[in-house]
Amino acid sequence: MNATPSGTFPLTQAQKRIWFMQKMHPDSGFMNFGLSVKFLTHVSPELLKKAVAQFILENDSIRLSITTLASDDPGMPRQYISPEDLPDIPLLDFRNEQAPDQAARRWVDAATRQPYPLEASRLYDFALLRLSDTESWLYLKCHHILGDGTALVQAGADIVDLYLCLARGQARDFQKKPSYLEAIDRERAYLESDRYAQDRHYWDEKFRTLPETVSLARTGNPTGSLESGRCGFSIDGSRRERVDAFCRESGVSPSAFFLAVFYAYLYRMTGQRDMVLASITGNRTSPQDKHTFGMFAGVAAFRYEVDPQQAFIAHCQTLAKEYMRMLRHQKYPYNQLVARTRERHPDAGPLFHIGTEFQVMNFRIEDEVRVASEIHFSGSITDEMHFHVKDHTDSGTYQLDFEYRRALFGEDEIAAHGERYMNLLDDALSHPERTVADLRLLSEAEAGQILIDFNRTERDFGPQRTFAELFARQVSRTPDATAVEFGDERLTYRELEQWTRRLAHGLRSRGVAAESVVAVMLPKGPELIAAMIAVLRAGGAYLPIDPDYPAERIAYMLNDSQAQFLMTSAGIGQTVAGGTWQVIPVEPEEAQGDAVEELADVHWPFPGEGDLAYIIYTSGSTGQPKGVMIEHQGLGNLIHALKERLGLSSRTRILQFSSCSFDASVAEIFPVLCSGGTLVADTREAMLPGKPLVELIGQKAVNLLISPASVLAVLSEVPGSASALRTLETVVSGGEPCPAEVAAAWSVNRRFINAYGPTEATVWVTDGTFDGGKLPSDIGRPIANKKVYLLDEHRKPVPVGVTGEIYIGGTGLARGYWSRPGLTAERFVEVELGQSVPGAVRLYRTGDLARYVPDGSLEYIGRTDHQVKIRGHRIELEEIENVLGLHPGIRQAVVVVHDDGSGRRLVAFVVPAAGGTDKPQTAELRAYLQERLPAFMVPHFVRVVDRLPLTPSGKADRAALSKLALEEPSVTESTAPLNPAEEVLTRIWKEALGLTRVGVQDHFFDLGGDSFRLLRVHQSVRDALDDTITVVDLFRFPTIRALAAHLNQSRGTAGQEEVVGSGGRSTSAHRMAFQRKEEMERQKRLRTQRR
């Protein structure tokens, strides 16, 4: 030894870890544990105390104490052996208690929780508990810095042996046991050895990259209380025999078997393959260690990658081999692994949240005494969960305990975990040839609940199931009711029907029939509604195209869809002239004419339920949008379901807010026109989110609004909006996740519904009414005739509380993607759901993630890919990245979403092409994107960087890029305001954009501006400078200098040309917007003339 026994000694690596953790929680007893040796026969208390005394004298390691006073480094711990003063062993009598066992257990639990001062002279205690004349418990408690589980079990067994010898009258000879102090020298030698270097290399390689930390917790506060609970299961009798037989036949140990089942279970619950769990190892690698009382146990971060396609028996064998390999390196200190890992990965969190332990409770059974044992835990843990397996060889039982943080799990949740673990274990024993992915996880009862009970949505809506039939029936019921209200113009149901009949007849005469694709490109207004209805009435499928889309995207949609006809107006149609399609003009005066009467007796068949109703193009990850084909059956079911769900009637006045290219327009337009209600719309400027829209809703007495949450957030900020919006009775949020504050604000004195549904399932699939209590992420349950299943990556149902991908079935699934058979086969799949749902079911794979709450509602989690929703628009980030990648000056591009509290914004990061002489400029790249993408897909910021940050696995670190997005863009030189107007505008821009500095010659949209922020600027400028300024003026003069110059002009110069150049670019998208506005004014004049 390097020190005399009377001196102090350093702590081992294992003890240092315990010391550090105890210092992190100084008032907790979470580092205590205990053992009860249960004598199930009469015992002599005096002989038992003598046995304990001899054990203490033979094992000086139990008398180790801690001090920080003897260290050369102040505050650092050292250890020493305290004097041989034997402790008092209290005798506690529970025989008179009504329930002695429960009373004794309560005392043990409280005693185990009682913390030790780390520098106390004694870190262990004994007590003798008498429950009856034939049952007594010897209780041993100690701090983990003194010993581990093996030490405690061996101590109990040794004391039993000493007692039996004394009871026979044959006291055992004194046996001086190896001292723990000797292990200090062995560890010091190890740390200087070649074996240590080999172990370090092994662990360095294991954690050169880091997997995501696996977790089962979904609620609670991870920094809250350390209090733990336990949920136990016993495996005995025939089930134990099956486990042992499997282990013998497959050549794996029971510890490897239970660990393999646990890894398989975690994979099935989380979908993670590469996982790290804390494995408590004995770490007694020398012969002396095996007989020494002391703290040897180590924490090994066991990393294993589950192969879900591997047969379970092979999975067990592979894991067992990998675990044995890991055990050869278990001596390496865990704290050093953590330190070295954090050197390579400074932002790394904990390596694990879940721990595992297997321990053999081997007590020898003697004829003259029956003995059992039980480990007691402190009732506190720092990890989220520990999975303990105790092999009680004396009773032939495996005891499985799930110890869990109460701050993170509920009792029922843990009980469900245990039951599913046992389901998986039983199925693995019955079918060891099954793959990990195919093992049965759910009981029949649970499978029936989530597959059948949560999907009881069947409704029979009768024979009239297409819009054309339902609309015709509504016209006959309420011919003189107002169907469409646009500005000051009103169309009755009769007038709308006559107009659409004439348009439909014209389409039929041109050859439009079932499956014919007719593009409709018109601004919002009666013409748009009439054209859409006319296409459906003629039996064709309409393809809505927003006139504001870039010319390149419009041309792609027309060409890709092979549309034979384009219904549009003369002014807008000029922008896409020269195609193979035939242009059909739609003019306001076409609603009149004698030809209507001539067509009264002309009839043609209504479309069939299986005929195509419309095609809507959505963002595509390949760089081009994709057309979703919806049939009349799906549209008809949506109409019936929303009539019922929203209570649509003749008094309904719904705002037609969404673009026709966004599928929310389908839910706004068609159900109300089959209910006798009124569709309300106006010019684009009158419907801009903010004060104009609030005023419109109030003036038009709109009582039903369907809107993205981001628009609702803007409306609630408008002064006086609460009073102006009092006519709204029902508000539906959809198209994007709804924040809690939005749901809370809009659910006061009205019905607030949070809806969910992709275009591929006809707009609306689930919804839930927000009552102020549920989380806004709750997207409710399926509507009529819709089915929702949450499946894992192998399309197996996941249980309640577990995240799975949303698969949608039932009525209303799209036929597929236009001319994309490969993509259709990938997203629309046939799935075998099991006995509860026999046969294969056609489902749409959404890519959205959710989990069930106990009542069957769905809690939305996020995406499996990089698709996002911003202001209701569905955006594939990869599409933007691919378009950027086509730029000759770009080598790599990544787009992320940044949310600074004022709204979600797209930010693109681009790496210039190698060898390029000049880096592409932000303004150039934004202009490039504006020519190819809709405005809602153009990133607010484009940042040119030399390289992208990478994750430990070598992929672009999107989280790090989101943090980079917080940096403000650089401003141009010579940016100081020159006059009071520029000073006021600078302040307004800073507030609207959330920036600390802006330049007077910087383009509003290059600084991260968007239409929502532009509206805030508009209102502020009206309040502070000029109440006559229009939103169009802000588009025309998009820099502070240009706008200030405009404001400083007299009102007589309103015809001044817009500024062009670095201070005020006019993109093609903006030019098309102005053309569309001019066309809308022209149509308005025509309507006035008609009246």
C-alpha positions, -999 to +999 in steps of 0.1 A: +000+000+000+011+036-006-004+049+026-007+035+062-041+022+073-044+051+097-041+076+068-066+088+042-069+075+007-083+088-026-117+078-039-120+054-068-135+065-101-168+048-092-168+066-058-160+100-074-191+096-097-212+089-066-197+118-047-204+142-076-240+130-080-247+134-043-232+169-044-256+177-072-285+168-049-272+173-014-305+170+005-316+138-013-312+102-002-313+090-038-278+074-033-290+052-005-302+017-009-310-012+014-315-049+018-340-068+039-330-104+047-364-120+056-362-149+081-394-168+077-389-187+109-381-178+145-347-162+150-327-152+180-322-114+180-290-117+201-274-143+178-283-121+148-267-091+164-235-112+170-235-123+134-237-086+123-209-076+146-186-103+133-194-093+097-184-057+105-152-067+121-143-090+092-150-063+066-133-030+074-145-016+040-180-011+055-164+013+080-151+036+054-159+073+060-154+104+039-136+137+047-127+168+028-103+181+055-073+159+048-069+168+011-042+189-004-070+201-027-095+219-004-130+205-007-120+174-025-129+141-007-107+115+008-116+083+026-105+066+058-114+036+080-133+046+111-127+030+145-142-004+152-172+010+172-201-013+166-234+004+158-265-001+179-290-024+161-326-013+171-352-040+175-385-028+161-417-047+169-446-046+144-465-076+157-493-055+172-499-036+139-531-044+120-510-051+089-475-058+101-460-063+067-473-030+054-462-011+085-427-026+083-424-017+047-434+019+054-407+021+080-381+006+057-391+030+028-388+060+051-355+049+066-340+042+031-350+077+020-333+094+049-302+110+036-267+106+051-244+136+055-216+126+032-190+133+059-208+114+086-187+090+106-209+061+096-226+056+062-244+023+070-271+012+094-287-021+106-321-027+122-341-058+132-378-058+125-401-084+141-434-089+122-445-121+140-431-149+160-420-167+128-410-137+106-382-112+112-364-089+088-327-079+091-325-045+074-292-032+061-289+003+046-258+020+032-247+048+010-237+039-025-202+053-019-196+024+004-210-004-016-230-017-046-258-041-050-234-071-052-218-060-019-252-057-002-264-091-014-232-108-004-233-091+030-268-104+036-258-139+025-226-138+047-246-126+078-271-155+073-242-179+072-227-164+103-260-166+121-266-203+111-232-212+125-240-194+157-274-211+159-258-245+155-234-236+183-204-236+159-192-200+156-174-195+123-137-187+125-127-151+120-122-144+082-104-112+074-119-101+041-100-082+014-101-045+020-115-020-005-084+001+000-065-025-019-087-019-049-075+017-050-040+006-059-053-019-085-073+009-101-042+032-101-022+005-119-050+000-144-051+037-153-014+035-162-017+003-182-020-007-218-054-022-211-067+012-201-054+026-234-072-002-252-104+004-233-102+041-240-098+034-277-129+011-277-151+038-261-137+066-283-147+046-313-181+037-299-190+074-294-172+090-323-207+099-334-237+103-311-272+089-315-303+107-304-309+099-267-338+075-264-366+084-241-401+072-232-412+103-213-437+125-231-449+148-203-437+164-171-407+184-160-374+167-164-358+191-140-385+185-113-386+162-084-364+131-083-391+111-065-396+077-081-422+051-082-420+014-091-442-010-110-433-047-108-440-079-126-431-114-116-421-142-140-424-176-123-438-211-129-441-222-165-432-187-178-399-189-160-393-224-174-399-211-209-374-182-204-348-205-190-354-231-218-350-204-245-318-192-229-303-227-228-313-234-264-302-201-279-270-199-258-277-166-242-278-157-205-310-146-188-295-111-184-289-108-221-324-121-229-342-095-207-319-068-221-326-079-257-364-078-251-360-043-236-341-030-266-367-045-289-394-029-268-377+005-269-373+002-306-410-006-311-421+023-288-398+050-302-387+039-337-351+044-327-326+018-338-293+032-325-298+034-287-276+039-256-288+026-223-270+028-190-261-007-180-250-013-144-221-036-145-204-055-116-170-043-127-153-068-103-126-079-127-100-093-103-104-123-080-100-101-049-128-078-060-153-106-060-150-111-022-146-074-012-174-053+002-172-020-017-184+002-045-172-015-077-203-012-099-198+008-130-221+025-154-215+013-190-231+033-218-241+003-238-247+013-274-266-011-296-283-008-329-314-029-333-320-045-367-358-047-369-357-073-397-336-097-376-353-127-361-357-123-324-335-153-315-307-138-337-313-104-322-307-119-287-275-137-298-261-107-316-269-084-286-254-109-262-221-110-282-219-073-283-227-070-246-199-095-237-175-075-259-185-043-240-180-061-207-143-066-216-140-028-214-163-021-185-135-010-162-130+022-182-144+051-160-177+064-172-169+100-161-138+099-184-160+087-213-184+116-207-155+141-206-139+129-238-172+127-256-180+163-247-146+174-260-156+161-294-193+171-291-195+202-268-233+206-272-240+169-264-265+162-237-267+131-215-257+099-232-288+081-218-320+087-199-328+051-192-308+026-171-309-012-168-297-037-142-297-075-138-288-089-104-288-125-090-303-127-055-286-160-046-294-169-010-286-205+000-316-224+014-309-243+045-332-269+060-334-252+094-342-217+082-362-202+053-348-170+040-359-145+014-344-112+004-355-079-011-336-049-023-349-015-012-344+017-032-343+052-021-374+063-040-355+088-061-337+086-094-320+111-116-327+093-149-362+090-163-364+053-158-345+022-146-354-013-156-344-038-129-344-075-132-337-096-101-332-133-104-344-148-071-329-183-075-342-193-041-378-188-051-375-195-088-387-160-097-376-132-120-387-099-106-390-071-131-393-036-118-398-004-138-386+024-116-396+058-130-395+095-122-430+105-110-424+140-126-423+123-160-446+093-159-480+084-144-487+051-127-511+039-154-486+048-181-458+027-165-482-001-159-491-001-196-453-001-205-449-032-183-479-050-198-466-043-233-431-055-224-446-087-212-467-090-244-435-087-264-417-111-242-444-138-245-447-134-282-409-137-286-409-169-265-437-183-286-423-172-320-386-167-317-383-168-355-404-137-359-385-104-366-383-077-340-406-056-361-433-083-363-434-092-326-468-086-311-468-055-289-504-048-283-530-069-265-561-077-285-581-053-263-557-024-269-555-031-306-593-032-308-595+001-290-572+021-312-581+005-345-619+001-341-632+021-312-612+053-320-625+050-356-662+045-352-671+072-378-695+055-402-723+077-415-748+071-443-755+104-460-780+091-485-780+088-523-771+124-532-734+124-529-719+147-555-717+185-554-735+189-587-765+170-573-765+187-539-761+222-554-790+216-579-812+205-550-802+235-530-810+259-559-845+244-560-850+249-523-837+285-520-835+300-555-838+337-543-813+334-514-780+351-517-753+326-527-723+348-534-716+383-520-686+401-535-682+437-525-715+454-533-725+426-558-749+398-548-758+367-568-788+346-558-787+308-561-809+310-592-785+335-609-755+315-600-771+283-613-781+300-646-746+314-650-729+281-643-753+262-665-744+284-695-707+280-688-711+242-683-730+240-716-701+258-733-676+234-718-697+204-728-700+217-763-662+219-765-659+182-754-655+185-717-667+153-700-657+130-672-619+131-664-614+162-686-590+186-668-600+223-671-577+249-656-593+279-638-571+310-634-591+339-621-588+363-592-611+359-562-647+368-571-680+355-586-662+346-618-639+322-600-668+305-581-689+302-613-661+287-633-653+261-607-689+251-604-693+250-642-665+226-646-680+203-620-714+206-635-700+197-669-685+166-655-649+177-657-622+183-630-611+218-623-575+227-618-573+260-597-543+282-605-536+314-585-529+342-609-502+355-586-480+325-591-448+330-611-452+325-648-428+296-647-449+277-621-481+284-639-467+271-672-455+239-654-489+232-639-507+237-672-482+215-691-479+188-664-517+185-660-522+183-698-551+207-693-570+211-726-588+242-715-580+273-694-609+294-680-596+329-673-601+365-682-587+384-711-561+404-691-548+375-671-549+350-700-523+371-719-497+361-693-499+324-704-506+328-741-491+304-765-498+271-749-516+240-762-546+247-741-577+265-754-585+297-735-621+301-725-629+337-714-650+342-683-666+376-682-691+391-657-717+398-684-718+361-693-742+357-663-769+373-685-783+365-719-813+348-735-792+317-740-799+308-704-836+303-710-827+282-741-807+259-719-835+253-694-845+220-710-809+209-718-798+181-694-767+160-691-758+134-665-744+143-631-708+131-626-703+098-609-688+094-574-657+079-588-651+107-614-624+132-609-636+164-592-605+186-590-567+186-591-548+207-566-510+211-569-490+210-537-453+216-530-431+186-540-398+175-525-384+169-560-383+206-569-416+206-588-452+206-574-474+176-577-511+173-586-534+157-561-565+141-577-597+142-557-628+124-567-665+134-563-670+108-536-645+126-514-659+160-521-694+149-514-685+133-481-667+165-471-698+185-479-721+163-458-696+160-429-690+198-426-728+206-430-733+184-400-701+193-380-704+231-385-742+233-385-743+250-419-777+265-428-793+294-447-780+318-421-744+308-425-722+336-439-687+322-445-657+342-457-640+329-488-605+338-476-582+311-490-566+311-524-582+288-549-549+269-551-551+261-514-574+232-506-590+251-477-610+269-504-628+237-511-641+236-475-651+272-477-669+272-510-688+240-517-704+229-483-720+263-478-734+264-513-751+231-506-766+245-474-783+277-485-757+300-469-738+329-483-702+329-496-686+363-488-656+376-505-640+409-517-609+423-533-575+412-523-568+445-506-600+444-486-592+410-474-556+416-463-550+402-428-552+431-404-575+460-400-590+456-436-600+420-429-614+428-395-635+456-409-648+434-437-658+406-414-677+430-392-693+449-421-704+418-439-716+401-406-695+370-413-703+343-388-680+315-399-643+318-406-618+291-416-582+305-413-546+296-405-536+303-369-511+328-380-538+350-397-559+347-365-530+359-345-527+390-367-564+398-365-564+396-327-537+423-326-559+449-345-572+475-321-610+471-315-610+437-332-630+421-303-659+443-310-657+443-348-655+405-348-685+399-326-705+384-355-682+354-357-698+324-341-675+297-353-638+300-360-618+271-375-580+270-374-564+247-399-534+243-422-508+247-395-503+240-357-523+264-335-505+281-306-521+280-272-525+317-270-544+318-303-568+290-293-574+307-259-581+341-274-604+329-302-624+305-281-640+332-259-677+335-265-676+314-297-669+279-309-633+273-318-623+242-338-588+230-345-589+210-377-564+188-395-562+173-429-539+170-459-549+177-495-546+140-503-575+132-480-599+159-492-590+188-469-605+179-435-599+146-416-600+153-379-610+182-357-614+190-320-633+218-303-611+238-280-628+243-246-600+260-228-588+229-212-572+207-239-539+214-255-542+232-288-520+206-303-549+182-299-563+178-335-593+159-323-608+128-338-618+117-373-649+133-389-676+112-406-664+082-427-627+091-421-603+066-405-570+075-388-543+050-378-510+057-361-484+033-374-447+027-368-421+025-396-432-011-403-468-001-404-477-017-371-502+001-348-486+020-319-503+022-285-518+052-268-492+078-259-467+066-284-457+086-315-466+071-348-471+083-384-506+093-393-521+070-420-555+081-433-582+058-446-619+058-452-639+079-477-621+108-495-586+095-502-572+110-534-569+088-564-532+096-564-508+121-579-513+131-615-489+113-638-468+102-608-474+065-604-442+059-585-450+086-559-486+074-558-475+039-549-451+053-523-477+074-505-509+055-510-503+020-496-521-012-488-517-021-452-526-052-432-537-039-397-542-073-381-572-093-368-591-062-356-592-049-392-592-079-415-577-077-450-556-050-467-567-014-463-558+014-487-543+043-467-525+075-473-492+079-456-491+115-445-456+120-430-472+137-400-465+124-365-491+122-337-500+102-307-532+092-291-543+106-258-564+082-237-598+095-249-588+088-285-580+123-296-549+129-316-520+151-304-500+165-333-462+161-329-446+172-362-432+157-394-411+128-404-395+149-431-388+185-439-423+195-448-436+225-429-468+245-427-465+283-427-496+305-426-516+275-438-493+268-468-478+234-471-441+237-481-416+211-488-382+226-478-365+202-502-383+218-531-368+252-522-334+236-517-336+219-551-345+251-569-316+269-552-293+240-561-301+246-598-285+281-596-251+279-612-234+298-583-247+274-556-231+242-545-253+233-515-285+248-500-304+241-467-337+258-458-348+260-422-377+276-403-369+303-378-394+315-352-384+345-332-417+349-315-431+373-341-439+346-366-423+317-385-400+326-414-381+306-439-343+311-440-321+297-467-284+290-462-263+285-494-227+275-500-212+290-532-200+267-559-163+258-558-142+280-580-167+307-584-152+342-587-181+361-572-204+350-544-241+352-553-258+381-536-289+378-515-309+401-537-300+381-568-310+348-552-343+361-539-351+375-574-341+341-588-365+323-565-393+348-571-392+339-607-397+302-599-417+298-567-449+312-552-443+341-529-451+320-498-422+297-506-396+324-511-373+325-480-374+357-461-336+356-456-310+341-479-276+338-462-244+330-481-220+310-459-187+293-465-198+260-450-227+245-432-225+232-396-227+194-393-243+171-367-221+144-351-235+120-378-222+143-406-255+158-417-264+194-420-272+207-385-306+223-391-309+231-354-276+251-355-287+268-386-319+279-369-298+296-343-277+313-370-309+326-384-311+349-354-283+370-368-296+401-385-289+407-421-263+433-430-276+467-441-264+488-470-239+516-465-250+553-462-282+542-445-288+571-421-323+588-424-322+622-441-355+636-430-383+632-405-403+609-427-374+585-431-368+586-393-404+576-386-404+549-413-371+535-399-387+532-365-418+515-379-397+491-400-376+481-370-407+473-349-424+454-377-393+434-387-380+428-352-346+443-361-323+467-343-310+483-375-323+488-410-310+508-440-331+534-458-322+518-491-327+482-480-356+463-497-383+455-472-385+418-483-347+414-483-348+422-445-372+394-438-404+412-445-436+394-456-472+403-463-481+401-426-454+424-415-462+447-445-497+451-431-483+461-397-462+487-415-492+499-434-513+505-403-484+522-385-477+545-415-514+554-418-515+562-381-482+582-380-478+598-414-505+595-440-539+578-437-544+577-474-515+554-482-525+520-496-509+486-493-502+487-530-481+518-524-459+498-500-453+472-528-445+500-552-421+517-529-404+489-510-375+509-494-377+536-467-361+562-490-385+555-519-415+554-496-405+586-478-401+604-511-435+593-522-450+605-489-432+638-492-448+644-527-480+662-530-511+641-534-514+653-569-484+631-579-501+598-573-493+587-608-456+587-600-438+556-614-427+529-590-390+529-581-370+503-599-334+492-591-316+483-559-339+505-539-372+492-554-372+461-575-404+450-593-404+413-596-425+393-620-447+382-591-454+418-582-460+427-618-486+399-621-502+411-589-507+446-604-520+430-636-545+410-616-556+441-597-561+460-629-582+430-642-603+430-611-610+467-615-620+461-651-644+434-641-658+456-614-666+483-640-682+457-662-705+446-634-714+482-627-723+487-663-744+455-662-764+467-632 
